[in-house]
Every structure is written in C-alpha cells, then in structure tokens.
Amino acid sequence: MTEIDWTKPRLRAEGIRKVYDDRQVLGGINLEVYSGQIVALLGSSGSGKSTLLRCLNLTESIDDGRIWLEQDEISKPGLNQDEIRGQIGMVFQQYNLFAHLTILENIALALVHVKKMKRTDAEAVAMHWLERIGLADKARQYPDKLSGGQQQRTAIARAVALNPKLLLLDEVTSALDPELVGEVLELIRDLKATGTTIVMATHEMEFAKAAADWVVFLDGGVIAEEAEAGEFFANPKAKRTQEFLARMK
C-alpha cells in the first residue's frame, strides 16, 4: 500500500467562507490533505460538507479564503478554472453518467475532450479502468443496464481515468442499496492502495471507518473536531461530535 506523503499538502484550504443570501454556510474552513490520504467529511445535513467540496472544485465561488493545489493557488481570480478542474476529479451521488453513451464511451469522452487524447487511445485507457473495476464484460452496455453499484464504480473510474491530483466524492454511497455500498468501498480501497488522494463527504459511518485515514467533522459550517480516523471514532472530544456519533449508531 502506498504511504501517505506528509512532507507537503496536496491540497490546502485557508479561511474558506461561503455565504448564501446572508446565511453563512462555511465559516472559515482550514483544511490540509496530503498525497495518498483519504479524508472523510462528516456532519449532519446542512453542515456544509457538499458546499465545501464544490468550493474546493471551484464549481462554487468562495467569499473569502484561499485554496492551493500543491504549490499553485487555484483560488486566484482570472485563472482558467476548467483547466484547474481537470486536475480535480469530482463524483456525485447520482452517478451523472450519459445515458446515450456506453460505459466505455462515458469514460473515454472526458479523456478525449479534457486530455485531448485520440479516441482509440482514450478507449484503451477506458478499457483498462473497466478491467480494474471488474466491468470489462459490460463495456458496450448502457448505464441503465447496470446496477447502481456498477454505475457508481463507473462514475468513479471516469474521474480517476483523468489521473487527477485530487478526487472529491460527494455522498457516493447515498443512492445505493446497503449491499452495493461494499462494491464502492472496495474500489476506494483499491484507489487508496495506488496512492489516490481523496476527500469524501459521507453519512455512512461504517464506510468512513473502513476507508478514511483522517476525519473532519463539520457542524454549522465550521470544523467542530478533526482527528485520525481510529481516534475520532473511539475517543471523540467535542460534545457536539459525541452527540452526532451517538445519534448515528
């Protein structure tokens, strides 16, 4: 398994604030994520988890603060945001696969348009990833012929095929039946073994326990507690964290 590189952050966010209609959604978030690390964002609905991911991916503007991807400050005004997003993969809970394309074409499409690869080369990379996730035999099938777990694994593979520096996962198990959650967890474990850096928002405590190295608990748009995953679940310090975990049992 690839070791976490603690020498410098892959992602660093400093003082991130986001306000909607005078309602503060994020109230000064500081976050560091290291190469090869999996960070789980936990918190109740409305705590700011998904908003934080969208801010990190620049699909939401920030009202204050700064974000760095490795040594580059990506929150500077005037930068090519599409180019930056090409380095940050994002996967949502509802798969977002193109229904009119096969799953092979779904993965290859971004490689052609974002990485400017020839279609034959893109399809070769796509097939490699379908083999990795155990779906090579379904390459020519359309998304509606796949289970939810298979569709979600395809969506994650599509993001990872671009070789992003960072992968953001937003409640990727929420739309899945419990027995399909294991399929996605297995893929994330495989990605961790190859050194993929991941920040994932989830409400699945067992999923977070099994996958994460570090846990960040958001409450009311601020970080109420953060710790190494084992310590977080075994010995939560903040009263709000204790209440949250007790409610999630």
C-alpha positions in Angstrom: 0.0 0.0 0.0 1.2 3.5 -0.9 2.3 5.5 2.1 0.9 9.0 2.8 3.4 11.7 1.9 3.4 14.0 4.9 6.1 16.4 3.6 3.7 18.9 2.0 0.0 19.1 1.4 -1.6 18.1 -1.9 -4.5 20.4 -1.1 -4.6 23.3 1.4 -7.6 25.5 2.1 -7.3 28.5 4.4 -10.2 30.5 5.9 -12.8 29.4 3.4 -16.1 31.2 3.8 -19.3 30.9 1.8 -22.5 32.9 2.3 -25.9 32.3 0.6 -28.5 35.1 1.0 -26.9 36.4 4.2 -26.7 32.8 5.6 -23.2 31.7 6.4 -22.7 28.1 5.1 -19.0 27.9 5.6 -17.4 29.9 8.4 -13.7 29.9 7.9 -12.6 26.4 7.0 -8.9 25.4 7.2 -8.0 22.0 5.7 -4.9 20.2 4.7 -4.9 17.0 2.6 -1.7 15.0 1.9 -0.7 12.9 -1.0 -2.2 9.4 -0.7 -4.5 10.4 2.2 -8.2 9.7 2.4 -10.1 12.4 4.4 -13.8 11.9 5.3 -16.1 14.9 5.9 -18.8 14.1 8.4 -21.7 16.1 9.6 -25.5 16.5 9.6 -27.4 17.6 6.6 -26.7 21.3 6.1 -23.4 21.2 7.9 -21.5 22.4 4.8 -19.9 19.1 3.5 -21.1 19.3 -0.1 -20.6 23.1 -0.3 -17.0 22.7 0.8 -16.4 20.0 -1.9 -17.9 22.3 -4.5 -15.7 25.2 -3.3 -12.6 23.0 -3.5 -13.5 22.1 -7.0 -14.2 25.7 -7.9 -17.8 24.9 -9.0 -18.8 27.3 -6.2 -17.1 30.6 -5.7 -15.8 31.4 -2.3 -16.5 34.6 -0.4 -13.2 34.6 1.5 -10.1 32.5 1.9 -7.6 30.8 -0.4 -7.1 27.4 -1.9 -3.8 25.7 -3.0 -3.4 22.6 -5.2 0.1 21.6 -4.4 2.1 24.8 -4.8 -0.4 26.6 -7.0 -3.0 28.9 -5.5 -6.1 27.9 -7.5 -8.5 30.5 -5.9 -6.8 33.5 -7.6 -9.2 35.5 -9.8 -8.6 35.2 -13.5 -7.2 31.6 -13.6 -8.5 29.1 -16.1 -11.0 27.2 -13.9 -11.7 24.5 -16.4 -8.0 23.7 -16.6 -7.9 23.5 -12.8 -11.0 21.3 -12.6 -9.2 18.9 -15.0 -6.8 18.2 -12.1 -9.6 17.7 -9.5 -12.0 14.8 -10.1 -15.5 15.1 -8.7 -18.0 12.4 -8.3 -21.6 12.9 -7.2 -24.1 10.6 -5.5 -26.3 10.4 -8.6 -23.6 9.0 -11.0 -24.2 11.6 -13.8 -23.4 9.1 -16.5 -24.6 9.9 -20.0 -27.5 7.6 -20.7 -27.0 7.7 -24.5 -23.3 6.5 -24.3 -22.0 3.1 -23.4 -20.0 2.9 -20.2 -16.8 2.6 -22.3 -17.8 5.8 -24.1 -18.7 7.5 -20.8 -15.1 7.0 -19.5 -13.4 7.8 -22.9 -15.3 11.0 -23.5 -13.6 13.1 -20.9 -10.2 11.8 -22.0 -10.9 13.0 -25.5 -12.2 16.4 -24.5 -10.1 17.2 -21.4 -6.9 15.4 -22.1 -7.2 15.8 -25.9 -6.4 12.1 -26.4 -7.1 10.3 -29.7 -10.3 8.3 -29.4 -8.6 4.9 -29.8 -6.1 5.8 -27.1 -8.9 7.1 -24.8 -10.9 3.9 -25.3 -7.8 1.8 -24.4 -7.5 3.7 -21.1 -11.2 3.4 -20.5 -11.0 -0.4 -21.1 -8.1 -0.6 -18.6 -10.2 1.0 -16.0 -13.2 -1.1 -16.7 -11.0 -4.1 -16.2 -9.8 -2.6 -12.9 -13.3 -2.3 -11.6 -14.5 -5.6 -12.9 -16.8 -4.4 -15.7 -14.8 -5.1 -18.8 -17.5 -7.5 -20.0 -20.1 -4.7 -19.8 -18.1 -2.1 -21.8 -20.6 -1.9 -24.6 -23.7 -1.7 -22.3 -25.6 1.4 -21.5 -25.9 2.7 -17.9 -29.5 1.7 -17.5 -28.4 -2.0 -17.8 -26.1 -1.7 -14.8 -26.8 -1.9 -11.1 -26.5 1.3 -9.0 -23.2 0.0 -7.6 -21.8 -0.7 -11.1 -22.9 2.8 -12.3 -21.2 4.4 -9.3 -18.0 2.5 -9.8 -18.1 3.6 -13.5 -18.5 7.2 -12.5 -15.5 7.0 -10.1 -13.4 5.2 -12.7 -14.3 8.0 -15.2 -13.0 10.6 -12.8 -9.8 8.7 -11.9 -9.0 7.9 -15.5 -8.2 11.5 -15.9 -5.3 11.0 -13.4 -6.4 13.9 -11.2 -4.2 15.2 -8.4 -7.3 15.0 -6.1 -10.5 13.1 -6.1 -13.6 14.5 -4.4 -16.5 12.2 -3.6 -19.9 13.7 -2.6 -22.1 11.1 -0.8 -21.2 8.5 -3.4 -23.0 5.7 -1.5 -26.2 7.6 -0.6 -28.2 6.3 -3.6 -27.1 2.7 -3.2 -28.7 -0.2 -1.5 -26.6 -1.4 1.5 -25.3 -4.5 -0.3 -23.9 -2.3 -3.1 -22.0 0.0 -0.8 -19.4 -2.7 -0.4 -18.6 -2.6 -4.1 -17.8 1.1 -4.0 -15.8 0.7 -0.7 -13.7 -2.0 -2.4 -12.9 0.4 -5.3 -11.9 3.2 -2.9 -9.7 0.8 -1.0 -8.0 -0.2 -4.3 -7.5 3.5 -5.2 -6.0 4.2 -1.8 -3.6 1.3 -2.4 -2.3 3.1 -5.5 -1.9 6.4 -3.7 -5.0 8.3 -4.9 -5.7 11.4 -2.7 -9.4 11.5 -1.8 -11.7 13.9 0.1 -15.1 12.3 0.6 -18.3 13.6 2.2 -20.4 10.7 3.6 -23.1 10.0 6.2 -22.1 6.3 6.3 -20.1 5.9 9.5 -19.0 2.3 8.7 -17.9 3.4 5.3 -15.9 6.3 6.8 -14.3 3.9 9.4 -13.3 1.4 6.8 -11.9 3.9 4.2 -10.6 7.1 5.9 -7.3 8.0 7.4 -8.5 11.3 8.8 -11.9 12.6 9.7 -13.2 16.1 9.7 -16.5 16.8 11.5 -18.4 19.8 10.3 -21.1 21.5 12.4 -22.8 24.7 11.3 -20.2 25.4 8.6 -17.2 25.2 10.9 -14.9 22.3 11.9 -16.0 21.1 15.3 -13.4 18.4 15.5 -10.9 16.6 13.4 -8.6 13.6 14.1 -7.1 10.4 12.9 -10.0 8.1 12.0 -9.5 5.5 14.6 -9.1 8.1 17.4 -12.1 10.1 16.1 -14.5 7.2 16.4 -13.0 5.7 19.5 -12.5 8.8 21.5 -14.4 11.9 20.3 -13.5 15.0 22.2 -16.2 17.6 21.4 -19.6 17.3 22.9 -21.2 18.0 19.5 -19.2 15.2 18.0 -20.2 12.8 20.7 -23.8 13.6 20.2 -23.6 13.2 16.5 -21.9 9.8 16.7 -24.3 8.6 19.3 -27.2 9.5 17.0 -25.6 7.7 14.1 -25.3 4.4 15.8 
